[in-house]
Amino acid sequence: MDASSTMQLGQYLPVLILLLAAVGFAAGVLLLSLLLGKFARRSKAKDAPYECGKDPITDSSARFSVKFYLVAMLFILFDIEVVFLYPWAVVYKDMLADPATRNLIFASMISFMVILFAGYLYALKSKAFDWKK
């Protein structure tokens, strides 16, 4: 390796140190919790589920419909796709100034929106948003 390659690899040293510190902290906290948890006094009241100072209304292990998870996943999916609109909006004005990229940036966003809309129509057609199924 030459000197420039060694210098470039040396720039990753702070990232490696941060990664080791994060993993070490997480492992240390888990280990400390495990060790200190063995000395805690257990009772039925301490092991009961706690809901904002109120007694629990239902059993905490009650099953939920898959629809809740499906709607949550669809929300996350469409939410993340909308996040991709922000970088496009930031560079849109600058790319309009260049005639070579003017049509390209608009066509790329139209194709993205068509794919997004097709996914939305598929979710509507398969009644993924219908709660009473």
Beta strands, then each sheet from edge to edge (+ up, - down):
end
